[in-house]
Amino acid sequence: VKTDQQVLTFFKDWKPKNSIGEYRQYSNPSIGLFGKVVALSMNKPFDQVLEKTIFPALGLKHSYVNVPKTQMQNYAFGYNQENQPIRVNPGSLGAPAYGVKSTLPDMLSFIHANLNPQKYPADIQRAINETHQGRYQVNTMYQALGWEEFSYPATLQTLLDSNSEQIVMKPNKVTAISKEPSVKMYHKTGSTNRFGTY
């Protein structure tokens, strides 16, 4: 599935294996669709929503969906399991699923925004807070929008378990959240082709 039309055809015929709301399985297409819907609601292409609206509002000056030629020397490679240099692959839902490339200062600014949303305009603050809201729980992990959350402090074993094949690649039963932790540790969701190293 590579084109927008193929994506539409795929999802038109797609049926979930489990009842909605019972299992969590990480999925790049679901995150890609979420980004597509956000862009549609703003009547702009996804890359323009990020590069012209969201990034400037967060003060991100060197973050891109489409890395300009003048910045390619700063575009690092990741390494796959065979220790070969790779970059993310383009695709129909690639940009909204995993398409942001940032410099370290911009990543730190993004972290600052997530730790201090009250310092940003009301609409940005609301959006950040909404992404932090847990939706359901898998073991000790609270799934939010694009974030995995844990009670702080989290043990190394908790973090290793949350990155296990079972959690990353397979469906996992979810439970309702009775009470979110008052102090949380945030962890990003997913990795692309094992390109998830920090």
C-alpha positions in Angstrom: 0.0 0.0 0.0 1.9 3.0 -1.3 -0.5 5.6 -2.8 -3.4 7.6 -1.2 -5.9 5.6 -3.4 -4.4 2.3 -2.2 -4.8 3.5 1.4 -8.4 4.4 0.9 -9.1 1.0 -0.8 -7.3 -0.9 2.0 -9.2 0.8 4.8 -12.5 0.6 3.0 -12.2 -3.2 3.1 -10.4 -3.5 6.5 -12.1 -5.1 9.5 -10.5 -5.1 13.0 -9.6 -8.5 14.4 -10.8 -7.6 17.9 -13.7 -5.6 19.2 -13.1 -1.9 19.3 -11.8 -0.7 22.7 -10.6 -4.1 23.9 -7.1 -4.4 22.5 -4.2 -2.1 21.7 -1.8 -2.8 18.8 0.7 -0.3 17.7 0.0 0.8 14.1 1.7 3.4 11.9 -1.3 3.6 9.7 -3.6 4.5 12.6 -1.3 7.4 13.6 -1.0 8.4 9.9 -4.8 8.5 9.6 -5.0 10.6 12.7 -2.6 13.1 11.2 -4.5 13.0 7.9 -7.8 13.8 9.7 -6.2 16.7 11.6 -4.9 18.1 8.3 -8.3 17.7 6.6 -10.0 19.5 9.5 -7.6 22.4 8.9 -8.1 22.3 5.1 -4.3 22.1 4.5 -1.8 19.4 3.5 -0.3 17.7 6.6 3.3 19.0 5.9 1.9 22.6 5.7 0.0 22.2 9.0 3.2 21.2 10.8 5.7 23.5 9.0 3.6 26.6 8.8 1.4 26.4 11.8 2.5 24.0 14.6 6.3 24.3 14.4 6.3 28.1 14.5 3.8 28.1 17.4 6.2 25.9 19.3 9.2 28.0 18.3 10.7 25.1 16.3 13.0 26.6 13.7 14.8 23.5 12.4 12.1 20.8 12.2 10.8 19.6 8.9 8.6 17.1 7.2 10.5 17.7 3.9 14.1 18.4 4.8 15.3 21.3 2.6 18.5 20.7 0.5 20.3 23.3 2.6 19.7 21.2 5.7 20.6 17.7 4.3 24.0 17.9 5.9 22.3 17.9 9.3 20.0 15.0 8.5 21.3 12.0 10.5 21.0 8.4 9.6 19.6 5.8 11.9 20.8 2.2 11.9 18.7 -0.9 11.3 19.2 -4.3 13.0 21.9 -5.2 10.4 23.8 -2.0 11.4 23.1 -0.4 8.0 22.4 3.3 7.8 18.7 4.1 7.0 16.3 6.9 6.9 12.5 6.7 7.1 10.7 5.6 4.0 8.3 7.9 2.3 4.8 6.6 1.8 1.2 7.7 1.7 0.9 8.0 5.4 4.6 8.4 6.1 4.6 12.1 6.9 1.9 12.0 9.6 3.0 8.7 11.0 6.8 9.2 11.3 7.8 12.1 9.1 9.2 14.8 11.4 12.9 15.4 11.4 14.3 17.8 14.0 17.6 19.2 15.3 18.5 18.6 18.9 17.7 22.2 20.0 14.2 21.8 18.4 13.7 18.5 20.2 14.6 20.1 23.5 12.1 23.0 22.7 9.5 20.3 22.0 10.2 18.7 25.3 10.0 22.1 27.0 6.6 22.7 25.4 5.3 19.4 26.7 6.6 20.1 30.2 5.4 23.7 30.2 2.3 23.9 28.0 1.0 26.9 30.0 3.7 29.1 28.4 2.1 28.7 25.0 -1.0 30.1 23.3 -4.3 28.7 24.5 -5.0 26.6 21.4 -1.5 25.0 21.5 -1.8 24.5 25.3 -5.1 22.7 24.8 -3.7 20.5 22.1 -0.6 19.5 24.2 -2.7 18.8 27.2 -5.1 16.6 25.1 -2.2 14.5 23.9 -1.2 13.8 27.5 -4.6 12.5 28.4 -4.4 8.7 28.9 -7.1 6.8 27.0 -6.6 3.3 28.3 -4.1 1.2 30.1 -1.9 -1.8 29.0 -0.2 -3.3 32.1 1.7 -0.4 33.7 1.5 1.8 30.6 -1.1 4.5 30.0 -1.7 5.1 26.2 -2.2 8.7 25.3 -2.2 10.3 21.8 1.2 9.5 20.5 2.7 9.1 24.0 3.1 6.2 26.3 2.9 7.2 29.9 4.2 5.6 33.1 4.0 6.4 36.8 7.2 8.3 37.7 9.7 7.0 38.7 9.5 4.1 36.3 11.9 1.2 36.6 14.3 0.1 33.9 12.3 -3.2 33.7 9.1 -1.3 33.1 10.7 0.6 30.2 12.2 -2.6 28.7 8.8 -4.4 29.0 7.1 -1.5 27.2 9.5 -1.9 24.3 9.2 -5.7 24.1 8.1 -7.6 21.0 4.8 -8.4 22.8 3.9 -4.7 23.4 5.4 -3.3 20.1 4.3 -5.9 17.6 1.2 -7.8 19.1 -2.3 -7.0 20.3 -2.5 -6.4 24.0 -5.7 -6.4 26.2 -6.5 -2.9 27.5 -8.3 -1.9 30.7 -10.1 1.3 31.6 -8.0 3.9 33.5 -9.4 4.3 37.0 -6.9 6.9 38.0 -4.0 8.4 36.1 -0.7 8.8 38.0 -0.2 12.3 39.4 3.5 12.4 38.2 4.1 10.8 34.8 7.0 9.8 32.7 6.4 10.2 28.9 7.7 7.9 26.3 7.2 8.2 22.6 5.1 5.7 20.8 6.6 3.3 18.2 9.6 3.1 16.1 10.0 2.7 12.3 12.0 -0.3 11.0 13.5 -0.5 14.5 14.6 3.1 14.1 13.7 4.0 17.6 17.0 4.5 19.4 17.6 7.6 21.4 
